[in-house]
Amino acid sequence: MDDQTRIEIEAAAYRRLRKHLMEDRPDVQNIDLMNMAGFCRNCLARWYQEAANDHGIAMTKEEGRQAYYGMPYDDWKAQNQTPASPEKQAAFEVAFRENVGEATD
């Protein structure tokens, strides 16, 4: 497989994952994704932002989230996020530290 075809296939797989998480399963909470898989929609938005930055495109965290979510992040949260139990929040703190690092915000 040539590099361009590989890139196009990888991009298609990313778009399908995004569609699955944003359209097919918006009910799956970010906290549950992070606690079980070690990543969530916010991680994908951050990876998108980092890739843009690596290509010389200035993009902030919020711009990365807007690009990934297709709307301001606060709007997504208002439409889709439900309250998390204290147990889920505690598990999230561990998962975040193990997979992302120390929180900076």
N, C-alpha and C positions, 0 to 999 in steps of 0.2 A: 504494500500500500504506500502510495507516495504521501509526502508530508501534507500537502494541501487537502487531500481526501481525508486523512486522519484528523486534521484540524476541523474540517467540516462535520465529520461524524462526532467528534468530541463536542462541538458546539451544539449539534442537534440533540445529543444526550443531555447536555446542560439545560437546553430549552425545555426538554421533556420533563426533567426533574423539577424545574421551576414551575411548569404548568401543573404538575402533579401536586406540588406543595401549595401553590397559590389558588388553583381552580378546583382540582379534584378533591383535595383534602385540607381545606383551610381550617377545618375543625381540629386538626392535630396541632396542639399547642407547641410553640417554640420551646418552652421549658421541658416538655416531654421529649421532644427531639434531642435536646441537649443532654438530658439525663440518660437517655437510652443510647444515643448514637455518638454523642460527643460533638455534635454540630447542629446548627439550626438555620433558619432563614437568615438571621442576622449574620451568621458566619458566612453564608453564601454572598450576602451583600458586601461584607468586608472583603472577601476574596475577590469579588468583582472590582471593588475600589482599589485594592492593592494591585491587581493586574493592570488597571487603567494607569495608576501611578507609575508602575514599572515600564509602561509604554510611553511615558512622558506626558500623560494626560492628567492634569490637576483635577482631583476629585476628592471632596470631603467625605467624611463618614455619612453625613446626612444625604449628600448627593448620591452616594453609592446605594444607600437604602432606598431612596426615591427611584433609582434606576431598577433595582431588584423588585421592589414591591409594586412599582407602577403607580405609586401615590405616596404622599407623605407618611412616614412611619407611624406618626400619632393617629392618622386616619385608619391605618390597618389595625392598630391595636384597639381602637374604639369599636371597629366593626367585628373583630375576630377574637380578641384575647379575653380569656376568662380569668377570674382570680385563681391563684395557685395556693394550695395548702402550705402550711409551714413546713411540712415534711418535703414537699416538692421543692420549696425554696431552699431548704438546707441541702438537698441532693444537688440542686443546681449550682450552689456555691462550690461544691466539691468538683462537679463536672466541668464547670467553667475554669476553675484553677488548673485542673489536670489537662484540659484540652486547649485552652486559650492563654491562660496565664492570669496574673493578678488584674483585677478590674482597674481601669483608669478613669472611669467617669463616676 
